Amino acid sequence: MSAPGAMVRRLTHRRGGNFSLGFRLLPAGKRAAVYAAYAACRIPDDIVDEAGEGADPAAVRAALDAWADEVRATYRGRPSRPETVALAAALRDHPIPEAALLGLVEGCRMDLERSRYATFAELERYCELVAVTISDISLAIFGVVRPDANALGRHLAMALQLTNICRDVGEDRGRGRIYLPLDELAAHGVGEDEIVAGAVDSERYRALMAFECERARACFAAANPLPGAIAPDARPAVRVMGGVYRRVLGRVAADPVATFGRRAALPRWERWTAVCCGLLGQPFAPGSGAHRAGPAPNGS
C-alpha cells in the first residue's frame, strides 16, 4: 500500500470507528477507495469544527475555498496532498462524483453561516449537502445494480445524519449550534434556552427526542432495501454500517438525557452483534417503504 493509502486507512480507523467496522468487510480495492473518500470528506468538516471559538470566519471560508480548489485540481490530475493523492488513485477505478465532494464543502460552509434551523425542511437541505452527498460518493465506490440505489441511499444517509444530530445535541450546543428544528422544540414545549443551558431533564425533552429518534428510525426502515440495490461484494459492509448506527440511535432513544451529557457509544459486544446481524442480512430497522418526515405534532 502506498504511503497516502496507509495514511487515509489509519485516519479512517482512528476517526470513523462506526463506519470503519463495515469498511473492513469490503474487498481490497473498494476498501482503499472508501478510505480515501472518507479522508477527503473529513477535511472540510474538520476545517469548520476545529476552527475554534473566536476564529476568523473569513479565514475559515478561505480554507474551505482552498480545499474546494484542491478537489477540482485532483479531478484534473493535479493532487497535492496525501489525501487527494489517495483520492486520485480511487478515481481511476470508481466514478466518484466531483459535484458531491464540492456539495459537501457547501454543506460545511453552512455551519459558518447559521447555527439554528427553523424547520425540518431547512435542516433537510443541510443534511442533503453533508450526508446525501456522501451517499452518492459511497455508492459510486460500492457499485449499484438497480436504478433506485441512489434514492435508497438517500434514506440511509438521512438516517445516519439524523442519528448524529440526535446523539450530539449536547456536544453541538457546546459549539453554539442547535440542529433540532426550532418549531419542533416549540411544539414539545422545549425552549432553545433550555438546550443552551443543558436543562434537559424533563419529560418535554424526552418527548421531543422520542419524536426526533422516530424520524431517524423511519429513515432506517425506508433504507432496508438498499443492500439489494448495490453490488453483492459491498452488501455486508452497508448492512453493518447501518446496523451499527441503528443501535446507536436505540441507545439515544432509550435515555436521551444521559446521552446529552455523554456521547452514546456501543460496547464491544453490541458492535459485534451488529456485525453478525449484518452478515446474516438482517434489516436496518423493522418496517420498510418510502418515508418522508412529516411536520411537527402541532402541524407547524
N, C-alpha and C positions, 0 to 999 in steps of 0.2 A: 504494500500500500504506500502511496506517495505521502510525503510529509503533510501537504494540505489535507489529504484524505484522512490521515491519522488524527490531525488536529480537529477536524469537524466531527469525527467519531467521538473523540474524548469530550468535546463540548456538549454533544447531544446526550451522552450518558450522564454527564455532570449536571446539566441544566434541565433536561427533559425527561426526568425519571418515569413519569406516567406514560409518555409516548415511547420512550426507548424500549420499554418492555415488549411492546408489539413490534417495533422496528427490527428487533433481533430475529424475528421469525421470517423476515423477507429473504429471498435469495440474494447472493452477494452483490450483484450488480445493482439491483433496486435498493438494497440496504445502503450502499455507498452513496447513491444519488439522493436518498432521503436524508442522510446525514448532512450532505452539502446543502440541501434545500432548507433543512431545519436551521443550520448555522446562518444562512442568508436571511431567513425570516426573523431570527433573533436580533439581528443588528439594529434595524430601525426601532424595534421595541425597546432595546437597551439604551439607545440614544436618548429616548424620551424619559424612560423610567429612572435612569441613572444620572440624569442631569442634576438632580438635587434641588432643594428649595433655594430660591434666590438666583438660579441660573438665568442667564440672559436668553430670553426666548428667541431673539434673533440669531444667536449662536447655535441654538438647538435646531432651528429651522435650516440654518446653513449646513449643519451636519447631515440633516435629512436630505437636503438637496444634493450634497456631495455623494451620499450613498446612492441616491437615485441615478446620478451620473455614472457611478461605478457599475450599477446594474446595466445601464444602457451600453456602456463600454464593453462589458462582459459579453453581451449578446452580439457585439460586433467584433469579437475575437481579441479584446484587449483587457483581460482581467489584471488587476494589480495588487490584490490582496489574497492571502491564503484561502479565505472563504470563497472568493469568486473564482480562483483557480480551480477549486474543487467543484464549484457550480458549473464552470465551463466544461469540465470533464463529464459531468452529468448530462449536459445539454447535447453531447454527441450522440447519446442513445435515447434521450427522453425529451418529448416536446413540451417542456415546462414553459408556460405562457409568460412572456415578459410583462404583459399587462397585469397579471396577478401580482407579481413582485412589486410593481410600481403602485398598484392599488393598495397593497399593504402599507407602503410608505405613507400614502394619503390617509389611511386609517390611523396610523400612529400620529400623524400631524394633527388629527382631530383632538388628541389628548392635550395638545398645546392650546387649542382654541376653545375648548369647553370642558367643564367638569361636572355638568349635570345634563340629564336628558328628560325633557318634559313628558314624553310619551314613549310607549314601546315602539311606535313607528320610527321615531328618531333613533332609538337605541338599535333597532333592527338594521338601519343603514350603517351604523358604526360596525355592527357585527359582520355585515356583508364585506366590509373593507378589511377587517382584521382577522376574520375567520373563514369566510367562504372563499376568499382568495387562496388561503392555504389549502382548502379542499381541492380547488382547481389545480394547484401545484402538485398536490399529492396524487390525485387521480392520473395526472399526466405521467407519473412515475409508475404507479401501480398497474396501469393498463385497464381499459374498460372494454366490456363485451356487450353492453346494452346501451341504447340511446338515453335511458333515464338515469344513467350513473351520476351525472352532474347534479341533477335535481335531488337525487337521494343523498349525494354527498353534501348538498347544502343543508339538509335536515341534520346530518350528523355534525357538521361544522357549527350550526346554531346550537345544538345540544351541548357540545364541548364548551363553546364560549359562554353560554348561559350558566353552565356548571361553574366555570371560572368566576363569573360575576357573583353567583350565589356563595361560592366558597370564600371569596376575597372581600366581602363587604367591609370587614374591619380593617384589613390591610389597605384597601383602596382609600378609605376615609383618611388614613394616615398620610396619603399623598394628596389629600384635598379633593378627592373625587368620589362621587356617588353615581354609580351606573344604574341602580334600580330606578325605573321611571318614577318621576315625582308625582304624576297623577295616581299611580298605584300606591305609593306611600300614603297619599291623602285619602284614597278610598279605604284604606285599612286603619286610618286614624294615627299613622306614624308620622311624626314631624321630622323634617330634614334636620332640625337641631338635635333631635334625639340620636340620629345616626352619627352626627358630628361629635356629640358628647359621649357616645358609646353607651347610652342609656337604653339598652335593647332588651332588658329582662322583663318582657311584658307579653301578654297574650296577643296584643295587637301586632307586635313584631313577629311573633311565631306564626300568626295567621298570614301575614304578608309573605313570609318566607315559604310557607306551605304553598301559596299561590305561585310564587316565582319558581320553586322547585318543580311543581307540577307542570308548568310550561316546558321546562327543560326536559322532564321525563317524557312528555308527549313528543318532543322532537326526537328523542332516542327511539321511541316506538315507531315514529314515522320513518326512521332510517333503517329499520330492521331488514328491508330487502336489499340494502346496499351491497353486502358481500357477494350476492349472486350476480351483481351487475359489473363486477370487476374481475380481472384475471385470476384464475384459481390460485396461483402462487402467492397472491397478495391477500387472499381472504382471511387466513388465520391472523395476520398482523392487524387487520382492520377490526376483526371481531374482538381481539384482545384489547386494543386501544379503546374502543367504545365501551367494552365491558369494565375496564379499569375506571374510566371516568364515570360510568353509571353508578358504580359503587361509591365513588367519592361523593356524588350527588346524594346518594342514600344516607351517607353519614351527615351531610349538612342538613338534610330534611329531618333527620332523627333528632338533632339538637342544634338548631341554628344559633342559639345564644352562646353555647360553648364554642362553636366554630367561628363566631365573630371575633373572639379573642385569641383563638388558636387555630391555625390553618388545618383543615381536615386532611388527614393523610391515612393511607391504608397500611395496616400492619402486613408483615410479610405473608402470613397465611392467607390473607384476603387477596393480596396481589396474585399469589399462585392459584387461588381459586378462580380468579378472573382469567388467568392463562388457561386453566383446564376447561373452563366453560367455553372460552373462545375456540379452543381446539376441537371441542365437541360440537361446535356450531350453534350454540345457544343464542337466542336473540339478545339484542341490547337491553330491551325492556319489554314487558308484556304488552300486547296490542300491536297493531300495525295500521298503515294507511296514512294518507297525507294529513298534515296538521299545519294549521297556521294559527298562531296565538291570537286570541280574541281580546276584547277590551278588558279593562279592569272591572271588578264586580259591580261597580255602580254605573257602568256604561260610559264612563268618561273617557 
